[in-house]
C-alpha cells in the first residue's frame, strides 16, 4: 500500500468514527474498498489506520484520486443505512 492509499484509508476510517458509532456494514465497506483497490487486505488497512505516522493530507492526491476518495466517503456514509 502506498502513502496516498494509507492517507485515503485513514480518512475513510475517520469518516466511520464521525458519528461515534462504527456500524459493522461501514467496516465491511472499508474492507471491500481495499479489496477493490487491488487486493489490499484487512491487515494492511488496519496497519494504515492505526499507524501513528500516517497523516491525512489530500494535497498529494491527483484529481482522479480525489474523486475516488469522495466516492468512497459517500459509500462509507451510506453503509449503515442511515442518512
PDB file of N, CA, C and O in Angstrom, chain B, residues numbered from 101:
ATOM      1  N   UNK B 101       0.856  -1.170   0.000  1.00  0.00           N
ATOM      2  CA  UNK B 101       0.000   0.000   0.000  1.00  0.00           C
ATOM      3  C   UNK B 101       0.901   1.232   0.000  1.00  0.00           C
ATOM      4  O   UNK B 101       1.815   1.349   0.816  1.00  0.00           O
ATOM      5  N   UNK B 102       0.628   2.140  -0.922  1.00  0.00           N
ATOM      6  CA  UNK B 102       1.461   3.345  -0.981  1.00  0.00           C
ATOM      7  C   UNK B 102       0.942   4.413  -0.011  1.00  0.00           C
ATOM      8  O   UNK B 102      -0.114   4.241   0.598  1.00  0.00           O
ATOM      9  N   UNK B 103       1.674   5.495   0.128  1.00  0.00           N
ATOM     10  CA  UNK B 103       1.344   6.535   1.105  1.00  0.00           C
ATOM     11  C   UNK B 103      -0.010   7.184   0.836  1.00  0.00           C
ATOM     12  O   UNK B 103      -0.757   7.457   1.776  1.00  0.00           O
ATOM     13  N   UNK B 104      -0.339   7.437  -0.439  1.00  0.00           N
ATOM     14  CA  UNK B 104      -1.631   8.033  -0.755  1.00  0.00           C
ATOM     15  C   UNK B 104      -2.774   7.111  -0.359  1.00  0.00           C
ATOM     16  O   UNK B 104      -3.801   7.569   0.142  1.00  0.00           O
ATOM     17  N   UNK B 105      -2.599   5.818  -0.581  1.00  0.00           N
ATOM     18  CA  UNK B 105      -3.630   4.857  -0.184  1.00  0.00           C
ATOM     19  C   UNK B 105      -3.787   4.832   1.336  1.00  0.00           C
ATOM     20  O   UNK B 105      -4.904   4.755   1.849  1.00  0.00           O
ATOM     21  N   UNK B 106      -2.671   4.898   2.049  1.00  0.00           N
ATOM     22  CA  UNK B 106      -2.729   4.946   3.511  1.00  0.00           C
ATOM     23  C   UNK B 106      -3.526   6.162   3.971  1.00  0.00           C
ATOM     24  O   UNK B 106      -4.373   6.058   4.857  1.00  0.00           O
ATOM     25  N   UNK B 107      -3.253   7.304   3.370  1.00  0.00           N
ATOM     26  CA  UNK B 107      -3.955   8.528   3.730  1.00  0.00           C
ATOM     27  C   UNK B 107      -5.448   8.399   3.444  1.00  0.00           C
ATOM     28  O   UNK B 107      -6.281   8.824   4.244  1.00  0.00           O
ATOM     29  N   UNK B 108      -5.776   7.812   2.300  1.00  0.00           N
ATOM     30  CA  UNK B 108      -7.184   7.661   1.945  1.00  0.00           C
ATOM     31  C   UNK B 108      -7.904   6.740   2.926  1.00  0.00           C
ATOM     32  O   UNK B 108      -9.020   7.040   3.350  1.00  0.00           O
ATOM     33  N   UNK B 109      -7.283   5.634   3.287  1.00  0.00           N
ATOM     34  CA  UNK B 109      -7.921   4.713   4.227  1.00  0.00           C
ATOM     35  C   UNK B 109      -8.051   5.333   5.610  1.00  0.00           C
ATOM     36  O   UNK B 109      -9.043   5.091   6.298  1.00  0.00           O
ATOM     37  N   UNK B 110      -7.084   6.119   6.028  1.00  0.00           N
ATOM     38  CA  UNK B 110      -7.189   6.801   7.309  1.00  0.00           C
ATOM     39  C   UNK B 110      -8.340   7.808   7.273  1.00  0.00           C
ATOM     40  O   UNK B 110      -9.097   7.921   8.237  1.00  0.00           O
ATOM     41  N   UNK B 111      -8.468   8.525   6.185  1.00  0.00           N
ATOM     42  CA  UNK B 111      -9.583   9.463   6.039  1.00  0.00           C
ATOM     43  C   UNK B 111     -10.924   8.760   6.037  1.00  0.00           C
ATOM     44  O   UNK B 111     -11.879   9.244   6.644  1.00  0.00           O
ATOM     45  N   UNK B 112     -11.007   7.613   5.356  1.00  0.00           N
ATOM     46  CA  UNK B 112     -12.245   6.839   5.344  1.00  0.00           C
ATOM     47  C   UNK B 112     -12.569   6.319   6.739  1.00  0.00           C
ATOM     48  O   UNK B 112     -13.729   6.303   7.151  1.00  0.00           O
ATOM     49  N   UNK B 113     -11.552   5.901   7.452  1.00  0.00           N
ATOM     50  CA  UNK B 113     -11.763   5.417   8.818  1.00  0.00           C
ATOM     51  C   UNK B 113     -12.260   6.553   9.719  1.00  0.00           C
ATOM     52  O   UNK B 113     -13.121   6.342  10.573  1.00  0.00           O
ATOM     53  N   UNK B 114     -11.724   7.731   9.526  1.00  0.00           N
ATOM     54  CA  UNK B 114     -12.190   8.870  10.306  1.00  0.00           C
ATOM     55  C   UNK B 114     -13.664   9.148  10.013  1.00  0.00           C
ATOM     56  O   UNK B 114     -14.405   9.585  10.893  1.00  0.00           O
ATOM     57  N   UNK B 115     -14.080   8.895   8.785  1.00  0.00           N
ATOM     58  CA  UNK B 115     -15.494   9.035   8.436  1.00  0.00           C
ATOM     59  C   UNK B 115     -16.333   8.027   9.226  1.00  0.00           C
ATOM     60  O   UNK B 115     -17.434   8.346   9.673  1.00  0.00           O
ATOM     61  N   UNK B 116     -15.807   6.811   9.394  1.00  0.00           N
ATOM     62  CA  UNK B 116     -16.511   5.803  10.186  1.00  0.00           C
ATOM     63  C   UNK B 116     -16.752   6.287  11.611  1.00  0.00           C
ATOM     64  O   UNK B 116     -17.793   6.005  12.204  1.00  0.00           O
ATOM     65  N   UNK B 117     -15.792   7.010  12.148  1.00  0.00           N
ATOM     66  CA  UNK B 117     -15.854   7.458  13.532  1.00  0.00           C
ATOM     67  C   UNK B 117     -16.647   8.749  13.719  1.00  0.00           C
ATOM     68  O   UNK B 117     -16.877   9.175  14.851  1.00  0.00           O
ATOM     69  N   UNK B 118     -17.061   9.368  12.633  1.00  0.00           N
ATOM     70  CA  UNK B 118     -17.680  10.690  12.705  1.00  0.00           C
ATOM     71  C   UNK B 118     -18.932  10.731  13.565  1.00  0.00           C
ATOM     72  O   UNK B 118     -19.187  11.729  14.239  1.00  0.00           O
ATOM     73  N   UNK B 119     -19.714   9.659  13.551  1.00  0.00           N
ATOM     74  CA  UNK B 119     -20.947   9.666  14.347  1.00  0.00           C
ATOM     75  C   UNK B 119     -20.787   8.918  15.669  1.00  0.00           C
ATOM     76  O   UNK B 119     -21.774   8.613  16.337  1.00  0.00           O
ATOM     77  N   UNK B 120     -19.545   8.624  16.043  1.00  0.00           N
ATOM     78  CA  UNK B 120     -19.206   7.968  17.313  1.00  0.00           C
ATOM     79  C   UNK B 120     -19.757   6.552  17.426  1.00  0.00           C
ATOM     80  O   UNK B 120     -19.771   5.980  18.516  1.00  0.00           O
ATOM     81  N   UNK B 121     -20.206   5.988  16.325  1.00  0.00           N
ATOM     82  CA  UNK B 121     -20.706   4.615  16.320  1.00  0.00           C
ATOM     83  C   UNK B 121     -20.259   3.937  15.029  1.00  0.00           C
ATOM     84  O   UNK B 121     -20.645   4.355  13.937  1.00  0.00           O
ATOM     85  N   UNK B 122     -19.454   2.902  15.156  1.00  0.00           N
ATOM     86  CA  UNK B 122     -18.977   2.186  13.978  1.00  0.00           C
ATOM     87  C   UNK B 122     -19.918   1.013  13.728  1.00  0.00           C
ATOM     88  O   UNK B 122     -19.979   0.064  14.509  1.00  0.00           O
ATOM     89  N   UNK B 123     -20.639   1.101  12.633  1.00  0.00           N
ATOM     90  CA  UNK B 123     -21.574   0.054  12.238  1.00  0.00           C
ATOM     91  C   UNK B 123     -20.790  -1.036  11.493  1.00  0.00           C
ATOM     92  O   UNK B 123     -19.879  -0.719  10.728  1.00  0.00           O
ATOM     93  N   UNK B 124     -21.129  -2.306  11.703  1.00  0.00           N
ATOM     94  CA  UNK B 124     -20.417  -3.386  11.012  1.00  0.00           C
ATOM     95  C   UNK B 124     -20.429  -3.242   9.486  1.00  0.00           C
ATOM     96  O   UNK B 124     -19.465  -3.622   8.822  1.00  0.00           O
ATOM     97  N   UNK B 125     -21.507  -2.700   8.934  1.00  0.00           N
ATOM     98  CA  UNK B 125     -21.569  -2.504   7.481  1.00  0.00           C
ATOM     99  C   UNK B 125     -20.553  -1.474   7.005  1.00  0.00           C
ATOM    100  O   UNK B 125     -20.046  -1.561   5.887  1.00  0.00           O
ATOM    101  N   UNK B 126     -20.258  -0.497   7.862  1.00  0.00           N
ATOM    102  CA  UNK B 126     -19.259   0.511   7.499  1.00  0.00           C
ATOM    103  C   UNK B 126     -17.871  -0.123   7.419  1.00  0.00           C
ATOM    104  O   UNK B 126     -17.117   0.138   6.482  1.00  0.00           O
ATOM    105  N   UNK B 127     -17.543  -0.950   8.398  1.00  0.00           N
ATOM    106  CA  UNK B 127     -16.246  -1.648   8.353  1.00  0.00           C
ATOM    107  C   UNK B 127     -16.181  -2.591   7.165  1.00  0.00           C
ATOM    108  O   UNK B 127     -15.154  -2.680   6.491  1.00  0.00           O
ATOM    109  N   UNK B 128     -17.260  -3.285   6.912  1.00  0.00           N
ATOM    110  CA  UNK B 128     -17.308  -4.194   5.763  1.00  0.00           C
ATOM    111  C   UNK B 128     -17.063  -3.417   4.471  1.00  0.00           C
ATOM    112  O   UNK B 128     -16.343  -3.885   3.590  1.00  0.00           O
ATOM    113  N   UNK B 129     -17.661  -2.237   4.360  1.00  0.00           N
ATOM    114  CA  UNK B 129     -17.478  -1.397   3.180  1.00  0.00           C
ATOM    115  C   UNK B 129     -16.022  -0.952   3.052  1.00  0.00           C
ATOM    116  O   UNK B 129     -15.473  -0.922   1.951  1.00  0.00           O
ATOM    117  N   UNK B 130     -15.401  -0.607   4.175  1.00  0.00           N
ATOM    118  CA  UNK B 130     -13.997  -0.194   4.166  1.00  0.00           C
ATOM    119  C   UNK B 130     -13.108  -1.307   3.623  1.00  0.00           C
ATOM    120  O   UNK B 130     -12.239  -1.068   2.785  1.00  0.00           O
ATOM    121  N   UNK B 131     -13.334  -2.524   4.110  1.00  0.00           N
ATOM    122  CA  UNK B 131     -12.526  -3.650   3.650  1.00  0.00           C
ATOM    123  C   UNK B 131     -12.840  -4.016   2.200  1.00  0.00           C
ATOM    124  O   UNK B 131     -11.957  -4.471   1.474  1.00  0.00           O
ATOM    125  N   UNK B 132     -14.077  -3.824   1.776  1.00  0.00           N
ATOM    126  CA  UNK B 132     -14.447  -4.067   0.385  1.00  0.00           C
ATOM    127  C   UNK B 132     -13.729  -3.083  -0.534  1.00  0.00           C
ATOM    128  O   UNK B 132     -13.261  -3.456  -1.610  1.00  0.00           O
ATOM    129  N   UNK B 133     -13.646  -1.839  -0.109  1.00  0.00           N
ATOM    130  CA  UNK B 133     -12.923  -0.833  -0.885  1.00  0.00           C
ATOM    131  C   UNK B 133     -11.467  -1.241  -1.045  1.00  0.00           C
ATOM    132  O   UNK B 133     -10.896  -1.091  -2.125  1.00  0.00           O
ATOM    133  N   UNK B 134     -10.865  -1.753   0.015  1.00  0.00           N
ATOM    134  CA  UNK B 134      -9.483  -2.236  -0.076  1.00  0.00           C
ATOM    135  C   UNK B 134      -9.338  -3.376  -1.058  1.00  0.00           C
ATOM    136  O   UNK B 134      -8.393  -3.413  -1.846  1.00  0.00           O
ATOM    137  N   UNK B 135     -10.268  -4.300  -1.011  1.00  0.00           N
ATOM    138  CA  UNK B 135     -10.226  -5.441  -1.930  1.00  0.00           C
ATOM    139  C   UNK B 135     -10.359  -4.969  -3.376  1.00  0.00           C
ATOM    140  O   UNK B 135      -9.649  -5.455  -4.257  1.00  0.00           O
ATOM    141  N   UNK B 136     -11.265  -4.027  -3.622  1.00  0.00           N
ATOM    142  CA  UNK B 136     -11.459  -3.485  -4.967  1.00  0.00           C
ATOM    143  C   UNK B 136     -10.247  -2.693  -5.439  1.00  0.00           C
ATOM    144  O   UNK B 136      -9.991  -2.589  -6.639  1.00  0.00           O
ATOM    145  N   UNK B 137      -9.514  -2.144  -4.502  1.00  0.00           N
ATOM    146  CA  UNK B 137      -8.363  -1.294  -4.826  1.00  0.00           C
ATOM    147  C   UNK B 137      -7.138  -2.106  -5.245  1.00  0.00           C
ATOM    148  O   UNK B 137      -6.057  -1.546  -5.426  1.00  0.00           O
ATOM    149  N   UNK B 138      -7.296  -3.379  -5.395  1.00  0.00           N
ATOM    150  CA  UNK B 138      -6.161  -4.180  -5.844  1.00  0.00           C
ATOM    151  C   UNK B 138      -5.726  -5.199  -4.826  1.00  0.00           C
ATOM    152  O   UNK B 138      -4.550  -5.555  -4.753  1.00  0.00           O
ATOM    153  N   UNK B 139      -6.665  -5.667  -4.044  1.00  0.00           N
ATOM    154  CA  UNK B 139      -6.339  -6.729  -3.112  1.00  0.00           C
ATOM    155  C   UNK B 139      -5.676  -6.274  -1.836  1.00  0.00           C
ATOM    156  O   UNK B 139      -4.915  -7.036  -1.239  1.00  0.00           O
ATOM    157  N   UNK B 140      -5.941  -5.051  -1.394  1.00  0.00           N
ATOM    158  CA  UNK B 140      -5.405  -4.594  -0.115  1.00  0.00           C
ATOM    159  C   UNK B 140      -6.165  -5.340   0.970  1.00  0.00           C
ATOM    160  O   UNK B 140      -7.393  -5.279   1.031  1.00  0.00           O
ATOM    161  N   UNK B 141      -5.437  -6.041   1.820  1.00  0.00           N
ATOM    162  CA  UNK B 141      -6.109  -6.892   2.806  1.00  0.00           C
ATOM    163  C   UNK B 141      -6.394  -6.153   4.117  1.00  0.00           C
ATOM    164  O   UNK B 141      -5.932  -5.033   4.336  1.00  0.00           O
ATOM    165  N   UNK B 142      -7.166  -6.816   4.976  1.00  0.00           N
ATOM    166  CA  UNK B 142      -7.576  -6.223   6.244  1.00  0.00           C
ATOM    167  C   UNK B 142      -6.394  -5.808   7.104  1.00  0.00           C
ATOM    168  O   UNK B 142      -6.421  -4.752   7.736  1.00  0.00           O
ATOM    169  N   UNK B 143      -5.364  -6.630   7.129  1.00  0.00           N
ATOM    170  CA  UNK B 143      -4.183  -6.304   7.950  1.00  0.00           C
ATOM    171  C   UNK B 143      -3.509  -5.026   7.473  1.00  0.00           C
ATOM    172  O   UNK B 143      -3.088  -4.206   8.288  1.00  0.00           O
ATOM    173  N   UNK B 144      -3.403  -4.852   6.162  1.00  0.00           N
ATOM    174  CA  UNK B 144      -2.784  -3.640   5.625  1.00  0.00           C
ATOM    175  C   UNK B 144      -3.619  -2.405   5.964  1.00  0.00           C
ATOM    176  O   UNK B 144      -3.074  -1.351   6.292  1.00  0.00           O
ATOM    177  N   UNK B 145      -4.942  -2.542   5.884  1.00  0.00           N
ATOM    178  CA  UNK B 145      -5.822  -1.424   6.216  1.00  0.00           C
ATOM    179  C   UNK B 145      -5.696  -1.079   7.696  1.00  0.00           C
ATOM    180  O   UNK B 145      -5.591   0.093   8.058  1.00  0.00           O
ATOM    181  N   UNK B 146      -5.707  -2.102   8.550  1.00  0.00           N
ATOM    182  CA  UNK B 146      -5.568  -1.855   9.988  1.00  0.00           C
ATOM    183  C   UNK B 146      -4.237  -1.208  10.309  1.00  0.00           C
ATOM    184  O   UNK B 146      -4.165  -0.320  11.157  1.00  0.00           O
ATOM    185  N   UNK B 147      -3.182  -1.645   9.638  1.00  0.00           N
ATOM    186  CA  UNK B 147      -1.866  -1.046   9.856  1.00  0.00           C
ATOM    187  C   UNK B 147      -1.877   0.428   9.455  1.00  0.00           C
ATOM    188  O   UNK B 147      -1.277   1.261  10.134  1.00  0.00           O
ATOM    189  N   UNK B 148      -2.559   0.750   8.355  1.00  0.00           N
ATOM    190  CA  UNK B 148      -2.611   2.135   7.892  1.00  0.00           C
ATOM    191  C   UNK B 148      -3.403   3.019   8.840  1.00  0.00           C
ATOM    192  O   UNK B 148      -2.993   4.144   9.128  1.00  0.00           O
ATOM    193  N   UNK B 149      -4.533   2.524   9.328  1.00  0.00           N
ATOM    194  CA  UNK B 149      -5.384   3.386  10.147  1.00  0.00           C
ATOM    195  C   UNK B 149      -4.916   3.499  11.592  1.00  0.00           C
ATOM    196  O   UNK B 149      -5.267   4.456  12.283  1.00  0.00           O
ATOM    197  N   UNK B 150      -4.137   2.543  12.051  1.00  0.00           N
ATOM    198  CA  UNK B 150      -3.651   2.599  13.428  1.00  0.00           C
ATOM    199  C   UNK B 150      -2.194   3.029  13.523  1.00  0.00           C
ATOM    200  O   UNK B 150      -1.629   3.049  14.617  1.00  0.00           O
ATOM    201  N   UNK B 151      -1.583   3.369  12.409  1.00  0.00           N
ATOM    202  CA  UNK B 151      -0.191   3.808  12.405  1.00  0.00           C
ATOM    203  C   UNK B 151      -0.103   5.257  12.880  1.00  0.00           C
ATOM    204  O   UNK B 151      -0.788   6.126  12.341  1.00  0.00           O
ATOM    205  N   UNK B 152       0.722   5.520  13.871  1.00  0.00           N
ATOM    206  CA  UNK B 152       0.841   6.898  14.356  1.00  0.00           C
ATOM    207  C   UNK B 152       1.560   7.807  13.364  1.00  0.00           C
ATOM    208  O   UNK B 152       1.570   9.024  13.549  1.00  0.00           O
ATOM    209  N   UNK B 153       2.151   7.256  12.336  1.00  0.00           N
ATOM    210  CA  UNK B 153       2.922   8.052  11.385  1.00  0.00           C
ATOM    211  C   UNK B 153       2.125   8.446  10.148  1.00  0.00           C
ATOM    212  O   UNK B 153       2.674   9.077   9.245  1.00  0.00           O
ATOM    213  N   UNK B 154       0.855   8.094  10.085  1.00  0.00           N
ATOM    214  CA  UNK B 154       0.045   8.407   8.918  1.00  0.00           C
ATOM    215  C   UNK B 154      -0.786   9.647   9.191  1.00  0.00           C
ATOM    216  O   UNK B 154      -1.580   9.678  10.131  1.00  0.00           O
ATOM    217  N   UNK B 155      -0.601  10.666   8.368  1.00  0.00           N
ATOM    218  CA  UNK B 155      -1.362  11.902   8.486  1.00  0.00           C
ATOM    219  C   UNK B 155      -2.291  12.028   7.292  1.00  0.00           C
ATOM    220  O   UNK B 155      -1.928  11.671   6.171  1.00  0.00           O
ATOM    221  N   UNK B 156      -3.485  12.535   7.536  1.00  0.00           N
ATOM    222  CA  UNK B 156      -4.420  12.752   6.436  1.00  0.00           C
ATOM    223  C   UNK B 156      -4.122  14.101   5.819  1.00  0.00           C
ATOM    224  O   UNK B 156      -4.336  15.143   6.438  1.00  0.00           O
ATOM    225  N   UNK B 157      -3.633  14.071   4.612  1.00  0.00           N
ATOM    226  CA  UNK B 157      -3.411  15.268   3.820  1.00  0.00           C
ATOM    227  C   UNK B 157      -3.693  14.882   2.385  1.00  0.00           C
ATOM    228  O   UNK B 157      -3.009  14.036   1.808  1.00  0.00           O
ATOM    229  N   UNK B 158      -4.690  15.500   1.825  1.00  0.00           N
ATOM    230  CA  UNK B 158      -5.091  15.130   0.470  1.00  0.00           C
ATOM    231  C   UNK B 158      -4.398  15.971  -0.590  1.00  0.00           C
ATOM    232  O   UNK B 158      -4.708  15.862  -1.777  1.00  0.00           O
ATOM    233  N   UNK B 159      -3.468  16.804  -0.165  1.00  0.00           N
ATOM    234  CA  UNK B 159      -2.761  17.670  -1.095  1.00  0.00           C
ATOM    235  C   UNK B 159      -2.002  16.894  -2.163  1.00  0.00           C
ATOM    236  O   UNK B 159      -1.894  17.347  -3.303  1.00  0.00           O
ATOM    237  N   UNK B 160      -1.481  15.734  -1.803  1.00  0.00           N
ATOM    238  CA  UNK B 160      -0.661  14.982  -2.749  1.00  0.00           C
ATOM    239  C   UNK B 160      -1.498  14.119  -3.701  1.00  0.00           C
ATOM    240  O   UNK B 160      -0.944  13.484  -4.598  1.00  0.00           O
ATOM    241  N   UNK B 161      -2.815  14.087  -3.519  1.00  0.00           N
ATOM    242  CA  UNK B 161      -3.661  13.287  -4.396  1.00  0.00           C
ATOM    243  C   UNK B 161      -3.896  14.017  -5.708  1.00  0.00           C
ATOM    244  O   UNK B 161      -4.065  15.236  -5.737  1.00  0.00           O
ATOM    245  N   UNK B 162      -3.903  13.247  -6.802  1.00  0.00           N
ATOM    246  CA  UNK B 162      -4.252  13.855  -8.078  1.00  0.00           C
ATOM    247  C   UNK B 162      -5.772  13.917  -8.194  1.00  0.00           C
ATOM    248  O   UNK B 162      -6.477  13.416  -7.318  1.00  0.00           O
ATOM    249  N   UNK B 163      -6.282  14.518  -9.251  1.00  0.00           N
ATOM    250  CA  UNK B 163      -7.728  14.712  -9.390  1.00  0.00           C
ATOM    251  C   UNK B 163      -8.495  13.397  -9.379  1.00  0.00           C
ATOM    252  O   UNK B 163      -9.543  13.302  -8.740  1.00  0.00           O
ATOM    253  N   UNK B 164      -7.994  12.388 -10.072  1.00  0.00           N
ATOM    254  CA  UNK B 164      -8.675  11.085 -10.094  1.00  0.00           C
ATOM    255  C   UNK B 164      -8.726  10.462  -8.703  1.00  0.00           C
ATOM    256  O   UNK B 164      -9.749   9.897  -8.315  1.00  0.00           O
ATOM    257  N   UNK B 165      -7.637  10.560  -7.954  1.00  0.00           N
ATOM    258  CA  UNK B 165      -7.602  10.016  -6.600  1.00  0.00           C
ATOM    259  C   UNK B 165      -8.554  10.767  -5.670  1.00  0.00           C
ATOM    260  O   UNK B 165      -9.159  10.164  -4.784  1.00  0.00           O
ATOM    261  N   UNK B 166      -8.688  12.066  -5.864  1.00  0.00           N
ATOM    262  CA  UNK B 166      -9.612  12.849  -5.039  1.00  0.00           C
ATOM    263  C   UNK B 166     -11.062  12.469  -5.323  1.00  0.00           C
ATOM    264  O   UNK B 166     -11.870  12.360  -4.401  1.00  0.00           O
ATOM    265  N   UNK B 167     -11.387  12.268  -6.591  1.00  0.00           N
ATOM    266  CA  UNK B 167     -12.741  11.850  -6.963  1.00  0.00           C
ATOM    267  C   UNK B 167     -13.037  10.471  -6.387  1.00  0.00           C
ATOM    268  O   UNK B 167     -14.122  10.239  -5.852  1.00  0.00           O
ATOM    269  N   UNK B 168     -12.077   9.555  -6.495  1.00  0.00           N
ATOM    270  CA  UNK B 168     -12.245   8.220  -5.925  1.00  0.00           C
ATOM    271  C   UNK B 168     -12.440   8.301  -4.412  1.00  0.00           C
ATOM    272  O   UNK B 168     -13.267   7.580  -3.853  1.00  0.00           O
ATOM    273  N   UNK B 169     -11.689   9.166  -3.753  1.00  0.00           N
ATOM    274  CA  UNK B 169     -11.797   9.341  -2.311  1.00  0.00           C
ATOM    275  C   UNK B 169     -13.191   9.842  -1.930  1.00  0.00           C
ATOM    276  O   UNK B 169     -13.806   9.313  -1.003  1.00  0.00           O
ATOM    277  N   UNK B 170     -13.687  10.842  -2.628  1.00  0.00           N
ATOM    278  CA  UNK B 170     -15.024  11.371  -2.350  1.00  0.00           C
ATOM    279  C   UNK B 170     -16.100  10.321  -2.578  1.00  0.00           C
ATOM    280  O   UNK B 170     -17.047  10.215  -1.799  1.00  0.00           O
ATOM    281  N   UNK B 171     -15.956   9.551  -3.640  1.00  0.00           N
ATOM    282  CA  UNK B 171     -16.899   8.467  -3.922  1.00  0.00           C
ATOM    283  C   UNK B 171     -16.897   7.458  -2.768  1.00  0.00           C
ATOM    284  O   UNK B 171     -17.958   7.031  -2.311  1.00  0.00           O
ATOM    285  N   UNK B 172     -15.720   7.085  -2.307  1.00  0.00           N
ATOM    286  CA  UNK B 172     -15.616   6.113  -1.212  1.00  0.00           C
ATOM    287  C   UNK B 172     -16.118   6.687   0.111  1.00  0.00           C
ATOM    288  O   UNK B 172     -16.664   5.948   0.931  1.00  0.00           O
ATOM    289  N   UNK B 173     -15.945   7.982   0.332  1.00  0.00           N
ATOM    290  CA  UNK B 173     -16.519   8.614   1.521  1.00  0.00           C
ATOM    291  C   UNK B 173     -18.038   8.474   1.513  1.00  0.00           C
ATOM    292  O   UNK B 173     -18.645   8.180   2.543  1.00  0.00           O
ATOM    293  N   UNK B 174     -18.646   8.685   0.353  1.00  0.00           N
ATOM    294  CA  UNK B 174     -20.100   8.540   0.237  1.00  0.00           C
ATOM    295  C   UNK B 174     -20.520   7.100   0.505  1.00  0.00           C
ATOM    296  O   UNK B 174     -21.533   6.867   1.165  1.00  0.00           O
ATOM    297  N   UNK B 175     -19.759   6.138   0.007  1.00  0.00           N
ATOM    298  CA  UNK B 175     -20.070   4.728   0.253  1.00  0.00           C
ATOM    299  C   UNK B 175     -20.050   4.414   1.743  1.00  0.00           C
ATOM    300  O   UNK B 175     -20.926   3.712   2.249  1.00  0.00           O
ATOM    301  N   UNK B 176     -19.053   4.932   2.438  1.00  0.00           N
ATOM    302  CA  UNK B 176     -18.946   4.722   3.875  1.00  0.00           C
ATOM    303  C   UNK B 176     -20.118   5.397   4.591  1.00  0.00           C
ATOM    304  O   UNK B 176     -20.705   4.818   5.505  1.00  0.00           O
ATOM    305  N   UNK B 177     -20.454   6.613   4.177  1.00  0.00           N
ATOM    306  CA  UNK B 177     -21.522   7.368   4.839  1.00  0.00           C
ATOM    307  C   UNK B 177     -22.857   6.652   4.741  1.00  0.00           C
ATOM    308  O   UNK B 177     -23.651   6.711   5.681  1.00  0.00           O
ATOM    309  N   UNK B 178     -23.125   5.984   3.644  1.00  0.00           N
ATOM    310  CA  UNK B 178     -24.406   5.312   3.453  1.00  0.00           C
ATOM    311  C   UNK B 178     -24.400   3.846   3.862  1.00  0.00           C
ATOM    312  O   UNK B 178     -25.439   3.189   3.798  1.00  0.00           O
ATOM    313  N   UNK B 179     -23.270   3.328   4.274  1.00  0.00           N
ATOM    314  CA  UNK B 179     -23.156   1.900   4.568  1.00  0.00           C
ATOM    315  C   UNK B 179     -24.015   1.461   5.744  1.00  0.00           C
ATOM    316  O   UNK B 179     -24.469   0.317   5.783  1.00  0.00           O
ATOM    317  N   UNK B 180     -24.245   2.355   6.707  1.00  0.00           N
ATOM    318  CA  UNK B 180     -25.025   1.955   7.883  1.00  0.00           C
ATOM    319  C   UNK B 180     -26.540   2.051   7.667  1.00  0.00           C
ATOM    320  O   UNK B 180     -27.324   1.723   8.559  1.00  0.00           O
ATOM    321  N   UNK B 181     -26.941   2.504   6.475  1.00  0.00           N
ATOM    322  CA  UNK B 181     -28.361   2.564   6.147  1.00  0.00           C
ATOM    323  C   UNK B 181     -29.087   3.767   6.718  1.00  0.00           C
ATOM    324  O   UNK B 181     -30.304   3.888   6.579  1.00  0.00           O
ATOM    325  N   UNK B 182     -28.340   4.659   7.361  1.00  0.00           N
ATOM    326  CA  UNK B 182     -28.943   5.878   7.908  1.00  0.00           C
ATOM    327  C   UNK B 182     -28.433   7.077   7.149  1.00  0.00           C
ATOM    328  O   UNK B 182     -27.262   7.129   6.774  1.00  0.00           O
ATOM    329  N   UNK B 183     -29.296   8.037   6.922  1.00  0.00           N
ATOM    330  CA  UNK B 183     -28.898   9.251   6.182  1.00  0.00           C
ATOM    331  C   UNK B 183     -28.458  10.348   7.096  1.00  0.00           C
ATOM    332  O   UNK B 183     -28.094  11.429   6.633  1.00  0.00           O
TER     333      UNK B 183
END
